[in-house]
Amino acid sequence: MTFVLASLVSSFSRHRARLFFAAGVLLAATAHATPGDAIPDTVPPGTTLTIGDPRTQRALELSGEIKKLPFKVIWANVSGGPQTIEAFRAKALDLGSVADIPPIHATWTGLPVKIVAASFRKDPINHPIYKLGIAPGSNINTLADLKGKKIAYSPGQAQGALVLRILQKAGLTQKDVTLVEMPSTGDVYVSALASRLVDAAPIGEANQPRYLANYGHNGAKLISHGLRDDPWYIYGLRSVVDDPAKAAAVREYVKAWARATEWIYLHQEQWVQGYYVEQQGLKADAGRYLAQSAGEPDIPADWNGAIQRQQATIDLLAKETGKPRLDAASLFDRRYEFLAAKALQTP
């Protein structure tokens, strides 16, 4: 009898604990905003956002728009997918500026994030972010020539996804090549190509002229991949956009970001001098090359096309890496969908 009574008490305690846990989860969920909740009209005094978006920060400084932000900004010198995700995990960042892969990778690793702004290039095929760097002596002239070659590969970054899309376009699979995992930071890919550690690697705009200047005489070259590689997002922790005060500040930042993006395009010489020369330490000619290479920005008021392209990328990555399929639409907070484009129409 004592054993039975003890078992019943223990069972009741476990059941009560589960009820309390479920109630706690429900309370926590209802304490935050839901996707259907409207963003507050005003930013409450004392609201602060920590933002890792150095390029926009500089554009806002140069244009004078930074003084108009109706909230306090703590600017973090953080850029790129891995750094941004690491900062999110450390609760040291609210918003970051990245390509299309980091929000996908963050979600796969259990980090809830939301995209709040999206930009592209109006002529993405003729203004790609990356070209395929070819190592001297690799005998690669077309994408089909990648078969049997060693290719630099960075999982979780835009360059890694681009490699998989290039293989798909060439009718190749991972089994047809050797993917050499390495981070795509700095000049890692350029050094790997120069040393023949790999035969091919996606090279960003900043490194393309330098790569040809330093190694072109040995046979190094660049070839176009002919794919869109232009998505660029502002994204943040879901807990940030769930917070009404921060959500309102994010709205204002999205509008300022859109104006800064347009300002860069319309004031290229000032941008070259103020950003590339003064801040990045490049020569003016190199800065002009990068400004012209970027082409005209495209900030859509409708995210349907972006979501479709994001879904295609997710499906490819899921197939090639064994990750679960995600619903691309779930990554976007569509309360912010029209804000950036509308900001460009407002004087």
N, C-alpha and C positions, 0 to 999 in steps of 0.2 A: 504494500500500500504506500509506504514511504517513497519507494522507487518510482511508482506511478505518479504520485503527487509532485515529486521533484521534476519528473519529465514534463508534466503539464506546465509547471511554473517556468521551466527552461524554455519550452516551446512558446509560451505566451510572451516571454521576454524577448525572444528572437523576433517574433511577429511584431511586437510593439516597436522594436528597434527599426525594423524594416519600414513600418508605417511612418515613424519619425523621420527616417532618411528620405522617404518619398515626399513627405510633406516639406522637408527642407529643400529638396530639389525644386518642387513646385513653387515654393516661396521665392527661391532665388530666380527662377525663370520669370515669375510675374513681376519681380522688382526691376526688370530691365525692359527696354523698349522692344517691340516686335517689328518685323519688316513693314507692317502696315501702319505703324505709328508715324504721325507727321513729325517732321523736324521742327523744334521750337523756332519761333520767328526771330528771337533775339538771343544773343550770346550772353549768358549771365556774367556779371563782373567777377573777376578772379579766375576765369577759365583759362587753362593752360594746355597747349598741345606741344609734345616733343616730336619734332619732324626731322626725318633724314632725307633731305632733298636738296643737296648743295647747289645744283644747277638752278633750280627755281629760286632758292634763297638769293643767289647772286643777281638773277634777273630782277627780282623785286627790289633789291638794293639799288641797282643801276637805274631802274625806272622810277624810283621813289615810292612805289606802291607799298613797300614794306611798312611804311608809317601808317597806312590806312587799315591794317589788320585789326579787327575789334576784339582781339584776345592776345594773351601773352604767348610768344613762341620761344621754346628752347630748341635751338638748332643743333642737330647732332651731325657730326661729320661721318655719316654712315651712308653707304651706297652699295648697290648690288644685292643679289638674292641671299647668299649665305650670311653676310653681315646683318642684313635687315632681319632675317628670321632669328638669328642669334639675339639681336637686340629686343625683338618682340618677346622672346622666351624669358629674357631677363627683366621684362617689364620696364625697359629703358627707352622705349620708343612707342609712339602712338600711330604715326603714319610713315610710310616709306615710298620710294619711287623706284620701280623695277620694271622689267620686261614681263612677258606673259607666264613664264614658268614658275617663279617663286610662289605665287598664290596657290598654284596647284600642288607644288611640293610641300608647302606649309600645311595644307589641308591633309595630305597623305601622311604627314608626320604627327597629326593630332593637334595642330595649332589652328584654332578657328579664326579666319580672317575674312575680310570683305573688301572688294574693289569699289572705290568711290569715284574714280575718274579714269578716263581712257583717251589716249591720243594715238594717232597713226600718221602716216605720210601720204600725201595726195597722189604721189606717183611712186609707190613702194618698190616696184620692180626695177626702176631706173635710179632709185635712191635707197639701196639696201644698207642696212646697218653693218652687215658682214659680207665679206667675200671669202672664198675658199683659198687660203694660202697653200701653195704647193712648194714642197721642199726641193732644193736643187737636185737634179738627177732622178726625180721620181717618175718621170715619163707619164705624167697625168695631164691630159689636155681637155678631157671631157669628164662629165660625172660618171659615165660608164667605166672610165679608166680607173675608178676607185676600187674596183674588184681586186681583192688580194692585197690591198694596201693597208697601212697602219694609219688610223685617224684619231686625232685627239678628241677626247670625249669627257664632258663634265656633267654627270647626272645632277638634276636639280637646278640647272641653269639654262638660260635661253640657248646657249651654244650647243648644249647636249641635245636638246629637242631639235634644233636645226639640223644637226648631223643625221638624226633618225629620219627627218623629213627629206633630206637630200638623198639618203639611201632609198627611201620609198620612191622618190621621183625617178631615180636611176634604175629601178627594178631590182634592187639589191636588198639583201637582208644582213643582219648582224653576222650571220655565218659566212658571208662572202668577204668580210673584212675583219681586221683586228682593231677593236676599239681600245685605245690606251687611255685609261682614266687619269685625269690630271685637272687641277683647278684652272679656270680660265682667267685668273687674275693677272694684272700687270702685263708683263711681256713673256709669261710662261710659255704660251703657245708659239710665239716667235722664236724663242730660244730652242724649243723642242723641234721646230722645223729646221732651224739653222744647223742643229747638231744631228739631224736625220733620225732623231728619236721617233718621229712620226713622219709620214709622207704628206699628210694634209691636215689642215686645221682651220676652223672659222676664225678669221681675223677681223677685229673691229675697225671702224673707220680711223681711229686715232693711230693705230699701228700699221695701217696699210702702206702709206708713203714711206715710212721708216723701214719697213720690211723690204720693199723693193730697192730703196736707196742703199741699204746695207748688204743685201744678198742677191740683188737682181743680176749683178755681173757674173754670179756663179750659176745662174739658171733659175733662181727663185722667181715665182710669178704668182699672180692672182687670177682666179677664174670666177665668173659669176655663177650663182646657183639658180637664179631665175625664180626664186620663191619670195613670198612676203615674209619679212622678218621684222616688221615695224611696230608691233604692239608695244605700248608703254602705259603703265598703270600707276595710279596712286592707290595704295591699299593700306589697310590698318587692321588692328585687332578687332574682332567682333565686339569685344567688351567696350571698345572706344565708341563705336557707332551706336551701341546699345545705351550709352550714357547720354541723356538728353542734352546736357550742357556741352559735352564734347562733340556730340553730333552736330549741334548748331555751329560750333567753331569749325568743324570739318567742312560744313557747307560753305562757309566764308573762305576757307582755304582753297577749296575746289574752284571757286570763282576767281580768286587771285591767281591761282596756278594757270588757269586758262588764259587770263590776260597776260601773264608773264610769258607763256608759250608763244602767244601772238606777237608780243613785244620783241622777243628774240628774233623772229623772222622779219619783222618790219624795221628793225634797227641793227642790221647785221654788223656794220662797221663798229658801232659802239659796243656791241656784244663781243666782237672779236678782241677789241682792245681791253675791255673791262673784265672779260672772263678768261679767254684763252691766253692772252698775253700777260696781263697783270696777275691773274690768280693761278693759272695753270702753267705758266712759264714757257709757253710755246712762242715761236716766232709768228709774226702777223700772217705770213703766207700760209703757214700750217693751220692757223685759226680760220682763215678764209676758206681753205679747202674743206674743213669740217663743217663750217656753216653752209656752204654751198652743197656739200654732200647730203646734208640732212633734208634739203628741199623744203617744200611748204607743208606745214603741219595740217592735220585733219582732225578736228575735235567734233565727233558726231553727236547729234542730239538723240539719236536712236542707237541703242546698244545691240539690237538684234543681230546685226552682222558680226559684231565683235564676239557675241556669245556663240554664234555658230562656228566661227573660226576657233574659238577657245575649246569648244566641244570636240572638234576634229583633232586638235592637238592632244587633248586628254585621251581620246580614244586610241590614238597612235601610241602615246606613252604607256597607257594601260596594257595594250597588246604587247609592246616590246619589252616592258619591264616587269610585267606580272602584277602591277598595282591594280586595286579595284577601280572600276569605272566611276567617275564623279559626274554629277549633273552640273554643267558649266554655269547654268543660270544661278545656281545656289551660291556662286562665288561673288556675284555682283549685288550690291545694294542699290536697287533701282530707284530709290528715293532721290538719289543724286544724279540720275541719268541726264536730265535736261539742263542742269545748272551751269555746266561749263560752257556749252554752246550758247545758252541764253546770255551769259555774262559778256560774251563777245558782241552781242547785239545791243547791249546797254551802254550808252555814252558814259 
